Amino acid sequence: MDAGLLVLRLVVGLLIAGHGVQKVSFRLGGNGLAGGTEEFRRDGFRGGRLTALVAGASQIGSGLFLAAGLLTPLAAMVAMGVMTVAGTVKRPKGLWVQNDGYEYPLVLVVVSAALALTGAGRWSVDHALGVTSWPVWVAVVVIVIGPASALLTRVVLHRPATATEGTRYAQAAE
C-alpha cells in the first residue's frame, strides 16, 4: 500500500506542480507569467498577473507538498481548489479531455481527495515527522473547503465577457 501511495503522490503531485510552473514561467512548455496572465483573462478572470501568480504558486506548492507527503490534507485541499477552478473553466466543453473538457482536472481533484482520506503512507515526510494518520474529520473538512473555496474564488474573480470579447472569441473559434 505504501509503495502505491508513493507512486500516486509522486506522479499526481509533480504533474500539478508542473502545471503551476507552466503558468508562471517558460519552463515545461509554459508561456511565462505574461502568458499565464493572458490565459486567465481569456478564461474570464479578473486580477490578471496576480491571479496567474497565485494560481501558479498554489499549484507548485500543493503539488510539491503532495509529492513529498508533507501536510498531506492541506496540500490536497489546495490542489483540489486550483483544479476545481480549472474544471469550472473547462466544464462548458463537456467531460472528455479530447474536447478540452474537465476530465483531467476532475481526476486530479478526486485523487487529491483520496490522498486526504488515506494519508500519505509510510514513505512520506508526514510519517517521518511522526504523523502516521490524520483524523477523518480533517479529511472531510479539506474535501469540502478545497472545492468550495474554488467555487467562491470563481464567483469573485469572474468577469462577464463584454460584447466585443464575446464576438472576438467566437471569431477565434471559427
VMD Tcl script that builds the backbone (N, CA, C; Angstrom):
set m [mol new atoms 522]
animate dup $m
set s [atomselect $m all]
$s set {name element resname resid chain x y z} {
  {N N MET 1 A 0.822 -1.186 0.000}
  {CA C MET 1 A 0.000 0.000 0.000}
  {C C MET 1 A 0.874 1.261 0.000}
  {N N ASP 2 A 1.936 1.260 0.788}
  {CA C ASP 2 A 2.792 2.444 0.868}
  {C C ASP 2 A 3.479 2.752 -0.455}
  {N N ALA 3 A 3.885 1.704 -1.172}
  {CA C ALA 3 A 4.521 1.917 -2.474}
  {C C ALA 3 A 3.520 2.525 -3.458}
  {N N GLY 4 A 2.288 2.049 -3.413}
  {CA C GLY 4 A 1.251 2.597 -4.290}
  {C C GLY 4 A 0.966 4.056 -3.979}
  {N N LEU 5 A 0.882 4.399 -2.697}
  {CA C LEU 5 A 0.658 5.800 -2.311}
  {C C LEU 5 A 1.826 6.681 -2.729}
  {N N LEU 6 A 3.048 6.161 -2.619}
  {CA C LEU 6 A 4.218 6.922 -3.049}
  {C C LEU 6 A 4.159 7.217 -4.542}
  {N N VAL 7 A 3.887 6.204 -5.344}
  {CA C VAL 7 A 3.803 6.388 -6.800}
  {C C VAL 7 A 2.686 7.385 -7.134}
  {N N LEU 8 A 1.535 7.213 -6.518}
  {CA C LEU 8 A 0.406 8.112 -6.764}
  {C C LEU 8 A 0.756 9.544 -6.392}
  {N N ARG 9 A 1.341 9.733 -5.210}
  {CA C ARG 9 A 1.711 11.080 -4.762}
  {C C ARG 9 A 2.738 11.711 -5.685}
  {N N LEU 10 A 3.751 10.947 -6.062}
  {CA C LEU 10 A 4.801 11.493 -6.919}
  {C C LEU 10 A 4.259 11.908 -8.278}
  {N N VAL 11 A 3.512 11.030 -8.922}
  {CA C VAL 11 A 3.008 11.335 -10.268}
  {C C VAL 11 A 2.026 12.505 -10.227}
  {N N VAL 12 A 1.023 12.410 -9.369}
  {CA C VAL 12 A -0.002 13.460 -9.320}
  {C C VAL 12 A 0.583 14.769 -8.801}
  {N N GLY 13 A 1.371 14.690 -7.730}
  {CA C GLY 13 A 1.953 15.908 -7.170}
  {C C GLY 13 A 2.854 16.620 -8.155}
  {N N LEU 14 A 3.715 15.887 -8.831}
  {CA C LEU 14 A 4.628 16.521 -9.780}
  {C C LEU 14 A 3.903 17.045 -11.016}
  {N N LEU 15 A 2.825 16.368 -11.438}
  {CA C LEU 15 A 2.037 16.904 -12.559}
  {C C LEU 15 A 1.348 18.214 -12.165}
  {N N ILE 16 A 0.784 18.268 -10.962}
  {CA C ILE 16 A 0.140 19.505 -10.510}
  {C C ILE 16 A 1.181 20.618 -10.395}
  {N N ALA 17 A 2.344 20.309 -9.818}
  {CA C ALA 17 A 3.409 21.311 -9.701}
  {C C ALA 17 A 3.860 21.781 -11.081}
  {N N GLY 18 A 4.027 20.847 -12.003}
  {CA C GLY 18 A 4.422 21.210 -13.362}
  {C C GLY 18 A 3.414 22.109 -14.042}
  {N N HIS 19 A 2.145 21.845 -13.796}
  {CA C HIS 19 A 1.070 22.691 -14.343}
  {C C HIS 19 A 1.235 24.123 -13.833}
  {N N GLY 20 A 1.603 24.267 -12.564}
  {CA C GLY 20 A 1.834 25.595 -11.996}
  {C C GLY 20 A 3.061 26.269 -12.579}
  {N N VAL 21 A 4.117 25.498 -12.799}
  {CA C VAL 21 A 5.335 26.041 -13.396}
  {C C VAL 21 A 5.014 26.629 -14.772}
  {N N GLN 22 A 4.170 25.947 -15.533}
  {CA C GLN 22 A 3.777 26.453 -16.854}
  {C C GLN 22 A 3.056 27.792 -16.766}
  {N N LYS 23 A 2.314 28.012 -15.683}
  {CA C LYS 23 A 1.546 29.252 -15.539}
  {C C LYS 23 A 2.435 30.471 -15.313}
  {N N VAL 24 A 3.610 30.260 -14.721}
  {CA C VAL 24 A 4.419 31.408 -14.295}
  {C C VAL 24 A 5.800 31.475 -14.937}
  {N N SER 25 A 6.120 30.533 -15.822}
  {CA C SER 25 A 7.457 30.547 -16.410}
  {C C SER 25 A 7.404 29.984 -17.836}
  {N N PHE 26 A 8.557 30.002 -18.472}
  {CA C PHE 26 A 8.681 29.430 -19.815}
  {C C PHE 26 A 9.107 27.968 -19.752}
  {N N ARG 27 A 9.246 27.429 -18.577}
  {CA C ARG 27 A 9.662 26.038 -18.411}
  {C C ARG 27 A 8.489 25.098 -18.679}
  {N N LEU 28 A 8.804 23.880 -19.057}
  {CA C LEU 28 A 7.815 22.822 -19.294}
  {C C LEU 28 A 6.766 23.229 -20.324}
  {N N GLY 29 A 7.167 24.052 -21.274}
  {CA C GLY 29 A 6.250 24.477 -22.333}
  {C C GLY 29 A 5.361 25.642 -21.953}
  {N N GLY 30 A 5.650 26.300 -20.831}
  {CA C GLY 30 A 4.846 27.442 -20.398}
  {C C GLY 30 A 5.091 28.675 -21.244}
  {N N ASN 31 A 4.204 29.625 -21.104}
  {CA C ASN 31 A 4.307 30.880 -21.854}
  {C C ASN 31 A 4.694 32.049 -20.959}
  {N N GLY 32 A 5.324 31.760 -19.838}
  {CA C GLY 32 A 5.748 32.811 -18.922}
  {C C GLY 32 A 4.572 33.381 -18.144}
  {N N LEU 33 A 4.877 34.254 -17.204}
  {CA C LEU 33 A 3.835 34.862 -16.392}
  {C C LEU 33 A 2.877 35.691 -17.253}
  {N N ALA 34 A 3.401 36.343 -18.289}
  {CA C ALA 34 A 2.532 37.115 -19.188}
  {C C ALA 34 A 1.553 36.190 -19.909}
  {N N GLY 35 A 2.014 35.019 -20.323}
  {CA C GLY 35 A 1.135 34.052 -20.975}
  {C C GLY 35 A 0.097 33.490 -20.012}
  {N N GLY 36 A 0.523 33.200 -18.780}
  {CA C GLY 36 A -0.420 32.730 -17.764}
  {C C GLY 36 A -1.468 33.788 -17.449}
  {N N THR 37 A -1.028 35.042 -17.387}
  {CA C THR 37 A -1.948 36.149 -17.134}
  {C C THR 37 A -2.980 36.249 -18.250}
  {N N GLU 38 A -2.533 36.157 -19.470}
  {CA C GLU 38 A -3.445 36.230 -20.618}
  {C C GLU 38 A -4.413 35.056 -20.629}
  {N N GLU 39 A -3.936 33.893 -20.266}
  {CA C GLU 39 A -4.809 32.715 -20.205}
  {C C GLU 39 A -5.957 32.953 -19.218}
  {N N PHE 40 A -5.643 33.493 -18.046}
  {CA C PHE 40 A -6.686 33.763 -17.061}
  {C C PHE 40 A -7.652 34.827 -17.563}
  {N N ARG 41 A -7.142 35.827 -18.237}
  {CA C ARG 41 A -8.036 36.864 -18.801}
  {C C ARG 41 A -8.962 36.257 -19.850}
  {N N ARG 42 A -8.414 35.417 -20.715}
  {CA C ARG 42 A -9.228 34.745 -21.742}
  {C C ARG 42 A -10.305 33.868 -21.106}
  {N N ASP 43 A -9.951 33.269 -19.965}
  {CA C ASP 43 A -10.893 32.390 -19.281}
  {C C ASP 43 A -11.912 33.154 -18.439}
  {N N GLY 44 A -11.847 34.490 -18.494}
  {CA C GLY 44 A -12.860 35.298 -17.823}
  {C C GLY 44 A -12.558 35.691 -16.395}
  {N N PHE 45 A -11.297 35.674 -16.018}
  {CA C PHE 45 A -10.915 36.063 -14.658}
  {C C PHE 45 A -10.403 37.488 -14.631}
  {N N ARG 46 A -10.720 38.187 -13.556}
  {CA C ARG 46 A -10.074 39.474 -13.334}
  {C C ARG 46 A -8.879 39.218 -12.423}
  {N N GLY 47 A -8.052 40.204 -12.265}
  {CA C GLY 47 A -6.889 40.058 -11.398}
  {C C GLY 47 A -5.608 39.868 -12.178}
  {N N GLY 48 A -5.717 39.423 -13.397}
  {CA C GLY 48 A -4.573 39.309 -14.293}
  {C C GLY 48 A -3.355 38.640 -13.700}
  {N N ARG 49 A -2.284 39.393 -13.626}
  {CA C ARG 49 A -0.973 38.892 -13.205}
  {C C ARG 49 A -1.019 38.270 -11.805}
  {N N LEU 50 A -1.693 38.933 -10.867}
  {CA C LEU 50 A -1.773 38.413 -9.502}
  {C C LEU 50 A -2.526 37.076 -9.481}
  {N N THR 51 A -3.598 36.981 -10.248}
  {CA C THR 51 A -4.363 35.737 -10.321}
  {C C THR 51 A -3.495 34.608 -10.857}
  {N N ALA 52 A -2.756 34.866 -11.930}
  {CA C ALA 52 A -1.883 33.842 -12.514}
  {C C ALA 52 A -0.778 33.455 -11.534}
  {N N LEU 53 A -0.213 34.425 -10.853}
  {CA C LEU 53 A 0.859 34.161 -9.902}
  {C C LEU 53 A 0.367 33.323 -8.722}
  {N N VAL 54 A -0.781 33.682 -8.160}
  {CA C VAL 54 A -1.323 32.929 -7.024}
  {C C VAL 54 A -1.710 31.514 -7.452}
  {N N ALA 55 A -2.349 31.388 -8.606}
  {CA C ALA 55 A -2.732 30.054 -9.091}
  {C C ALA 55 A -1.493 29.199 -9.340}
  {N N GLY 56 A -0.502 29.765 -10.013}
  {CA C GLY 56 A 0.722 29.019 -10.286}
  {C C GLY 56 A 1.438 28.613 -9.014}
  {N N ALA 57 A 1.569 29.540 -8.076}
  {CA C ALA 57 A 2.235 29.233 -6.803}
  {C C ALA 57 A 1.454 28.179 -6.023}
  {N N SER 58 A 0.131 28.255 -6.062}
  {CA C SER 58 A -0.702 27.264 -5.365}
  {C C SER 58 A -0.505 25.880 -5.961}
  {N N GLN 59 A -0.434 25.804 -7.280}
  {CA C GLN 59 A -0.222 24.517 -7.931}
  {C C GLN 59 A 1.174 23.977 -7.648}
  {N N ILE 60 A 2.171 24.832 -7.723}
  {CA C ILE 60 A 3.543 24.380 -7.454}
  {C C ILE 60 A 3.653 23.900 -6.003}
  {N N GLY 61 A 3.193 24.721 -5.070}
  {CA C GLY 61 A 3.310 24.363 -3.658}
  {C C GLY 61 A 2.524 23.117 -3.299}
  {N N SER 62 A 1.256 23.071 -3.687}
  {CA C SER 62 A 0.439 21.908 -3.323}
  {C C SER 62 A 0.966 20.643 -3.998}
  {N N GLY 63 A 1.414 20.764 -5.240}
  {CA C GLY 63 A 1.951 19.603 -5.936}
  {C C GLY 63 A 3.211 19.062 -5.279}
  {N N LEU 64 A 4.123 19.962 -4.900}
  {CA C LEU 64 A 5.355 19.512 -4.252}
  {C C LEU 64 A 5.075 18.930 -2.871}
  {N N PHE 65 A 4.145 19.547 -2.129}
  {CA C PHE 65 A 3.788 19.011 -0.815}
  {C C PHE 65 A 3.120 17.643 -0.952}
  {N N LEU 66 A 2.253 17.473 -1.953}
  {CA C LEU 66 A 1.650 16.149 -2.176}
  {C C LEU 66 A 2.720 15.121 -2.525}
  {N N ALA 67 A 3.612 15.488 -3.428}
  {CA C ALA 67 A 4.667 14.560 -3.841}
  {C C ALA 67 A 5.512 14.126 -2.641}
  {N N ALA 68 A 5.814 15.067 -1.762}
  {CA C ALA 68 A 6.629 14.759 -0.588}
  {C C ALA 68 A 5.822 14.080 0.519}
  {N N GLY 69 A 4.506 14.209 0.468}
  {CA C GLY 69 A 3.685 13.692 1.554}
  {C C GLY 69 A 3.831 14.557 2.791}
  {N N LEU 70 A 3.854 15.858 2.599}
  {CA C LEU 70 A 4.024 16.820 3.686}
  {C C LEU 70 A 2.734 17.610 3.881}
  {N N LEU 71 A 2.196 17.569 5.095}
  {CA C LEU 71 A 0.918 18.226 5.388}
  {C C LEU 71 A -0.108 17.823 4.331}
  {N N THR 72 A -0.219 16.546 4.117}
  {CA C THR 72 A -0.989 15.983 3.010}
  {C C THR 72 A -2.418 16.507 2.917}
  {N N PRO 73 A -3.185 16.584 4.005}
  {CA C PRO 73 A -4.552 17.106 3.855}
  {C C PRO 73 A -4.576 18.557 3.365}
  {N N LEU 74 A -3.689 19.391 3.886}
  {CA C LEU 74 A -3.632 20.791 3.458}
  {C C LEU 74 A -3.229 20.887 1.986}
  {N N ALA 75 A -2.213 20.107 1.597}
  {CA C ALA 75 A -1.781 20.094 0.197}
  {C C ALA 75 A -2.913 19.625 -0.706}
  {N N ALA 76 A -3.641 18.600 -0.267}
  {CA C ALA 76 A -4.765 18.085 -1.055}
  {C C ALA 76 A -5.858 19.137 -1.181}
  {N N MET 77 A -6.115 19.882 -0.116}
  {CA C MET 77 A -7.145 20.921 -0.155}
  {C C MET 77 A -6.795 21.987 -1.192}
  {N N VAL 78 A -5.557 22.443 -1.191}
  {CA C VAL 78 A -5.141 23.463 -2.153}
  {C C VAL 78 A -5.188 22.902 -3.570}
  {N N ALA 79 A -4.709 21.679 -3.758}
  {CA C ALA 79 A -4.751 21.060 -5.091}
  {C C ALA 79 A -6.188 20.914 -5.576}
  {N N MET 80 A -7.085 20.482 -4.682}
  {CA C MET 80 A -8.500 20.366 -5.071}
  {C C MET 80 A -9.053 21.728 -5.456}
  {N N GLY 81 A -8.648 22.758 -4.737}
  {CA C GLY 81 A -9.134 24.102 -5.044}
  {C C GLY 81 A -8.727 24.568 -6.425}
  {N N VAL 82 A -7.413 24.523 -6.718}
  {CA C VAL 82 A -6.966 25.041 -8.016}
  {C C VAL 82 A -7.475 24.190 -9.170}
  {N N MET 83 A -7.593 22.878 -8.950}
  {CA C MET 83 A -8.073 22.032 -10.038}
  {C C MET 83 A -9.592 22.111 -10.201}
  {N N THR 84 A -10.308 22.447 -9.137}
  {CA C THR 84 A -11.747 22.700 -9.273}
  {C C THR 84 A -11.975 23.942 -10.116}
  {N N VAL 85 A -11.175 24.981 -9.898}
  {CA C VAL 85 A -11.285 26.182 -10.735}
  {C C VAL 85 A -11.031 25.809 -12.196}
  {N N ALA 86 A -9.990 25.019 -12.444}
  {CA C ALA 86 A -9.698 24.589 -13.816}
  {C C ALA 86 A -10.889 23.833 -14.403}
  {N N GLY 87 A -11.505 22.987 -13.594}
  {CA C GLY 87 A -12.673 22.240 -14.057}
  {C C GLY 87 A -13.841 23.143 -14.417}
  {N N THR 88 A -14.029 24.222 -13.651}
  {CA C THR 88 A -15.134 25.140 -13.972}
  {C C THR 88 A -14.900 25.853 -15.295}
  {N N VAL 89 A -13.644 26.103 -15.605}
  {CA C VAL 89 A -13.316 26.759 -16.877}
  {C C VAL 89 A -13.618 25.811 -18.037}
  {N N LYS 90 A -13.319 24.539 -17.858}
  {CA C LYS 90 A -13.473 23.555 -18.929}
  {C C LYS 90 A -14.869 22.931 -18.992}
  {N N ARG 91 A -15.684 23.137 -17.965}
  {CA C ARG 91 A -16.997 22.496 -17.885}
  {C C ARG 91 A -17.880 22.726 -19.112}
  {N N PRO 92 A -17.922 23.928 -19.686}
  {CA C PRO 92 A -18.786 24.111 -20.861}
  {C C PRO 92 A -18.426 23.227 -22.053}
  {N N LYS 93 A -17.223 22.682 -22.058}
  {CA C LYS 93 A -16.785 21.851 -23.182}
  {C C LYS 93 A -17.082 20.375 -22.966}
  {N N GLY 94 A -17.719 20.054 -21.849}
  {CA C GLY 94 A -18.071 18.665 -21.573}
  {C C GLY 94 A -16.995 17.957 -20.771}
  {N N LEU 95 A -17.218 16.670 -20.552}
  {CA C LEU 95 A -16.339 15.887 -19.696}
  {C C LEU 95 A -15.003 15.543 -20.344}
  {N N TRP 96 A -15.011 15.086 -21.562}
  {CA C TRP 96 A -13.839 14.415 -22.123}
  {C C TRP 96 A -12.740 15.365 -22.549}
  {N N VAL 97 A -11.517 14.977 -22.224}
  {CA C VAL 97 A -10.342 15.809 -22.457}
  {C C VAL 97 A -10.076 16.019 -23.952}
  {N N GLN 98 A -10.460 15.078 -24.808}
  {CA C GLN 98 A -10.204 15.285 -26.239}
  {C C GLN 98 A -10.991 16.469 -26.788}
  {N N ASN 99 A -12.015 16.903 -26.062}
  {CA C ASN 99 A -12.765 18.113 -26.429}
  {C C ASN 99 A -12.404 19.276 -25.521}
  {N N ASP 100 A -11.236 19.191 -24.852}
  {CA C ASP 100 A -10.764 20.179 -23.881}
  {C C ASP 100 A -11.706 20.267 -22.684}
  {N N GLY 101 A -12.288 19.117 -22.318}
  {CA C GLY 101 A -13.220 19.052 -21.204}
  {C C GLY 101 A -12.533 18.955 -19.859}
  {N N TYR 102 A -13.312 18.726 -18.831}
  {CA C TYR 102 A -12.840 18.785 -17.451}
  {C C TYR 102 A -12.416 17.427 -16.870}
  {N N GLU 103 A -12.262 16.423 -17.698}
  {CA C GLU 103 A -11.876 15.086 -17.243}
  {C C GLU 103 A -10.579 15.105 -16.409}
  {N N TYR 104 A -9.533 15.729 -16.915}
  {CA C TYR 104 A -8.240 15.753 -16.235}
  {C C TYR 104 A -8.308 16.500 -14.902}
  {N N PRO 105 A -8.847 17.726 -14.845}
  {CA C PRO 105 A -8.963 18.369 -13.528}
  {C C PRO 105 A -9.797 17.547 -12.544}
  {N N LEU 106 A -10.847 16.893 -13.030}
  {CA C LEU 106 A -11.687 16.071 -12.150}
  {C C LEU 106 A -10.884 14.914 -11.557}
  {N N VAL 107 A -10.075 14.256 -12.377}
  {CA C VAL 107 A -9.255 13.156 -11.876}
  {C C VAL 107 A -8.296 13.664 -10.792}
  {N N LEU 108 A -7.684 14.821 -11.007}
  {CA C LEU 108 A -6.758 15.362 -10.016}
  {C C LEU 108 A -7.474 15.748 -8.726}
  {N N VAL 109 A -8.691 16.262 -8.821}
  {CA C VAL 109 A -9.480 16.587 -7.628}
  {C C VAL 109 A -9.786 15.309 -6.850}
  {N N VAL 110 A -10.231 14.276 -7.545}
  {CA C VAL 110 A -10.603 13.024 -6.879}
  {C C VAL 110 A -9.381 12.343 -6.253}
  {N N VAL 111 A -8.261 12.316 -6.955}
  {CA C VAL 111 A -7.052 11.712 -6.396}
  {C C VAL 111 A -6.588 12.503 -5.168}
  {N N SER 112 A -6.659 13.823 -5.227}
  {CA C SER 112 A -6.284 14.644 -4.069}
  {C C SER 112 A -7.196 14.353 -2.886}
  {N N ALA 113 A -8.484 14.211 -3.137}
  {CA C ALA 113 A -9.429 13.867 -2.068}
  {C C ALA 113 A -9.096 12.500 -1.483}
  {N N ALA 114 A -8.773 11.550 -2.343}
  {CA C ALA 114 A -8.419 10.210 -1.869}
  {C C ALA 114 A -7.161 10.256 -1.001}
  {N N LEU 115 A -6.179 11.054 -1.389}
  {CA C LEU 115 A -4.964 11.184 -0.587}
  {C C LEU 115 A -5.257 11.849 0.758}
  {N N ALA 116 A -6.189 12.795 0.766}
  {CA C ALA 116 A -6.585 13.409 2.044}
  {C C ALA 116 A -7.201 12.354 2.956}
  {N N LEU 117 A -7.954 11.427 2.389}
  {CA C LEU 117 A -8.607 10.379 3.182}
  {C C LEU 117 A -7.641 9.282 3.628}
  {N N THR 118 A -6.721 8.884 2.745}
  {CA C THR 118 A -5.828 7.770 3.076}
  {C C THR 118 A -4.599 8.204 3.847}
  {N N GLY 119 A -4.185 9.450 3.647}
  {CA C GLY 119 A -2.905 9.895 4.178}
  {C C GLY 119 A -1.811 9.564 3.181}
  {N N ALA 120 A -0.616 10.020 3.466}
  {CA C ALA 120 A 0.492 9.903 2.517}
  {C C ALA 120 A 1.194 8.556 2.550}
  {N N GLY 121 A 0.970 7.792 3.599}
  {CA C GLY 121 A 1.637 6.497 3.700}
  {C C GLY 121 A 2.952 6.581 4.458}
  {N N ARG 122 A 3.563 5.424 4.624}
  {CA C ARG 122 A 4.781 5.319 5.432}
  {C C ARG 122 A 5.966 6.036 4.791}
  {N N TRP 123 A 6.032 6.074 3.463}
  {CA C TRP 123 A 7.167 6.691 2.784}
  {C C TRP 123 A 6.838 8.145 2.456}
  {N N SER 124 A 6.746 8.958 3.506}
  {CA C SER 124 A 6.372 10.359 3.346}
  {C C SER 124 A 7.022 11.209 4.437}
  {N N VAL 125 A 7.050 12.492 4.219}
  {CA C VAL 125 A 7.556 13.408 5.226}
  {C C VAL 125 A 6.620 13.417 6.432}
  {N N ASP 126 A 5.308 13.362 6.184}
  {CA C ASP 126 A 4.358 13.305 7.306}
  {C C ASP 126 A 4.739 12.167 8.259}
  {N N HIS 127 A 4.951 10.986 7.710}
  {CA C HIS 127 A 5.285 9.818 8.531}
  {C C HIS 127 A 6.621 10.023 9.241}
  {N N ALA 128 A 7.607 10.587 8.539}
  {CA C ALA 128 A 8.915 10.842 9.156}
  {C C ALA 128 A 8.794 11.816 10.327}
  {N N LEU 129 A 7.808 12.714 10.263}
  {CA C LEU 129 A 7.575 13.667 11.357}
  {C C LEU 129 A 6.695 13.090 12.457}
  {N N GLY 130 A 6.309 11.830 12.314}
  {CA C GLY 130 A 5.508 11.174 13.343}
  {C C GLY 130 A 4.007 11.244 13.130}
  {N N VAL 131 A 3.580 11.779 11.995}
  {CA C VAL 131 A 2.146 11.824 11.685}
  {C C VAL 131 A 1.828 10.599 10.845}
  {N N THR 132 A 1.308 9.571 11.502}
  {CA C THR 132 A 1.019 8.332 10.777}
  {C C THR 132 A -0.376 8.335 10.184}
  {N N SER 133 A -1.257 9.161 10.721}
  {CA C SER 133 A -2.589 9.298 10.130}
  {C C SER 133 A -3.199 10.612 10.610}
  {N N TRP 134 A -4.116 11.103 9.812}
  {CA C TRP 134 A -4.862 12.310 10.143}
  {C C TRP 134 A -6.271 11.880 10.535}
  {N N PRO 135 A -6.904 12.598 11.458}
  {CA C PRO 135 A -8.288 12.262 11.802}
  {C C PRO 135 A -9.193 12.379 10.569}
  {N N VAL 136 A -10.200 11.529 10.487}
  {CA C VAL 136 A -11.119 11.545 9.342}
  {C C VAL 136 A -11.789 12.907 9.193}
  {N N TRP 137 A -12.090 13.558 10.308}
  {CA C TRP 137 A -12.763 14.860 10.218}
  {C C TRP 137 A -11.896 15.878 9.484}
  {N N VAL 138 A -10.574 15.763 9.602}
  {CA C VAL 138 A -9.678 16.680 8.884}
  {C C VAL 138 A -9.848 16.465 7.384}
  {N N ALA 139 A -9.860 15.210 6.957}
  {CA C ALA 139 A -10.034 14.906 5.534}
  {C C ALA 139 A -11.376 15.424 5.028}
  {N N VAL 140 A -12.426 15.207 5.801}
  {CA C VAL 140 A -13.758 15.665 5.378}
  {C C VAL 140 A -13.787 17.183 5.252}
  {N N VAL 141 A -13.200 17.874 6.215}
  {CA C VAL 141 A -13.171 19.341 6.167}
  {C C VAL 141 A -12.425 19.833 4.927}
  {N N VAL 142 A -11.243 19.262 4.649}
  {CA C VAL 142 A -10.486 19.745 3.492}
  {C C VAL 142 A -11.161 19.369 2.175}
  {N N ILE 143 A -11.857 18.231 2.144}
  {CA C ILE 143 A -12.569 17.835 0.917}
  {C C ILE 143 A -13.721 18.793 0.637}
  {N N VAL 144 A -14.300 19.362 1.658}
  {CA C VAL 144 A -15.368 20.348 1.474}
  {C C VAL 144 A -14.780 21.729 1.179}
  {N N ILE 145 A -13.798 22.156 1.967}
  {CA C ILE 145 A -13.253 23.508 1.832}
  {C C ILE 145 A -12.522 23.710 0.510}
  {N N GLY 146 A -11.755 22.721 0.048}
  {CA C GLY 146 A -10.997 22.881 -1.198}
  {C C GLY 146 A -11.883 23.274 -2.373}
  {N N PRO 147 A -12.830 22.433 -2.771}
  {CA C PRO 147 A -13.703 22.799 -3.887}
  {C C PRO 147 A -14.614 24.000 -3.590}
  {N N ALA 148 A -15.096 24.127 -2.349}
  {CA C ALA 148 A -15.976 25.256 -2.016}
  {C C ALA 148 A -15.227 26.578 -2.151}
  {N N SER 149 A -13.994 26.624 -1.687}
  {CA C SER 149 A -13.215 27.861 -1.821}
  {C C SER 149 A -12.931 28.157 -3.289}
  {N N ALA 150 A -12.759 27.121 -4.089}
  {CA C ALA 150 A -12.536 27.313 -5.525}
  {C C ALA 150 A -13.766 27.911 -6.191}
  {N N LEU 151 A -14.930 27.400 -5.838}
  {CA C LEU 151 A -16.157 27.939 -6.432}
  {C C LEU 151 A -16.375 29.385 -6.008}
  {N N LEU 152 A -16.053 29.699 -4.763}
  {CA C LEU 152 A -16.149 31.086 -4.298}
  {C C LEU 152 A -15.155 31.969 -5.049}
  {N N THR 153 A -13.954 31.484 -5.222}
  {CA C THR 153 A -12.941 32.225 -5.986}
  {C C THR 153 A -13.421 32.478 -7.398}
  {N N ARG 154 A -13.993 31.470 -8.005}
  {CA C ARG 154 A -14.504 31.611 -9.380}
  {C C ARG 154 A -15.575 32.694 -9.451}
  {N N VAL 155 A -16.483 32.712 -8.473}
  {CA C VAL 155 A -17.549 33.718 -8.453}
  {C C VAL 155 A -16.962 35.114 -8.258}
  {N N VAL 156 A -16.022 35.243 -7.329}
  {CA C VAL 156 A -15.453 36.553 -7.014}
  {C C VAL 156 A -14.603 37.086 -8.163}
  {N N LEU 157 A -13.820 36.233 -8.797}
  {CA C LEU 157 A -12.893 36.701 -9.833}
  {C C LEU 157 A -13.456 36.660 -11.245}
  {N N HIS 158 A -14.628 36.089 -11.433}
  {CA C HIS 158 A -15.200 36.009 -12.778}
  {C C HIS 158 A -15.646 37.388 -13.231}
  {N N ARG 159 A -15.369 37.682 -14.455}
  {CA C ARG 159 A -15.868 38.924 -15.052}
  {C C ARG 159 A -16.638 38.545 -16.300}
  {N N PRO 160 A -17.831 39.101 -16.433}
  {CA C PRO 160 A -18.603 38.782 -17.638}
  {C C PRO 160 A -17.891 39.313 -18.881}
  {N N ALA 161 A -17.951 38.538 -19.938}
  {CA C ALA 161 A -17.354 38.968 -21.201}
  {C C ALA 161 A -18.174 40.102 -21.783}
  {N N THR 162 A -17.468 41.092 -22.320}
  {CA C THR 162 A -18.168 42.177 -22.996}
  {C C THR 162 A -18.629 41.683 -24.364}
  {N N ALA 163 A -19.498 42.421 -24.993}
  {CA C ALA 163 A -19.990 42.029 -26.317}
  {C C ALA 163 A -18.833 41.915 -27.297}
  {N N THR 164 A -17.858 42.822 -27.202}
  {CA C THR 164 A -16.701 42.791 -28.100}
  {C C THR 164 A -15.880 41.531 -27.870}
  {N N GLU 165 A -15.630 41.187 -26.595}
  {CA C GLU 165 A -14.854 39.994 -26.291}
  {C C GLU 165 A -15.575 38.742 -26.782}
  {N N GLY 166 A -16.876 38.676 -26.556}
  {CA C GLY 166 A -17.657 37.530 -26.989}
  {C C GLY 166 A -17.562 37.325 -28.493}
  {N N THR 167 A -17.652 38.413 -29.243}
  {CA C THR 167 A -17.536 38.349 -30.690}
  {C C THR 167 A -16.128 37.896 -31.096}
  {N N ARG 168 A -15.104 38.474 -30.438}
  {CA C ARG 168 A -13.724 38.134 -30.762}
  {C C ARG 168 A -13.460 36.647 -30.490}
  {N N TYR 169 A -13.939 36.118 -29.338}
  {CA C TYR 169 A -13.724 34.712 -29.013}
  {C C TYR 169 A -14.477 33.804 -29.973}
  {N N ALA 170 A -15.675 34.200 -30.362}
  {CA C ALA 170 A -16.451 33.399 -31.308}
  {C C ALA 170 A -15.738 33.346 -32.663}
  {N N GLN 171 A -15.176 34.482 -33.082}
  {CA C GLN 171 A -14.466 34.518 -34.360}
  {C C GLN 171 A -13.192 33.676 -34.286}
  {N N ALA 172 A -12.500 33.725 -33.148}
  {CA C ALA 172 A -11.271 32.961 -32.988}
  {C C ALA 172 A -11.560 31.454 -33.015}
  {N N ALA 173 A -12.739 31.062 -32.557}
  {CA C ALA 173 A -13.091 29.639 -32.516}
  {C C ALA 173 A -13.428 29.093 -33.899}
  {N N GLU 174 A -13.779 29.965 -34.818}
  {CA C GLU 174 A -14.180 29.504 -36.167}
  {C C GLU 174 A -13.030 29.055 -37.010}
}
mol reanalyze $m
mol bondsrecalc $m
mol representation Tube
mol addrep $m
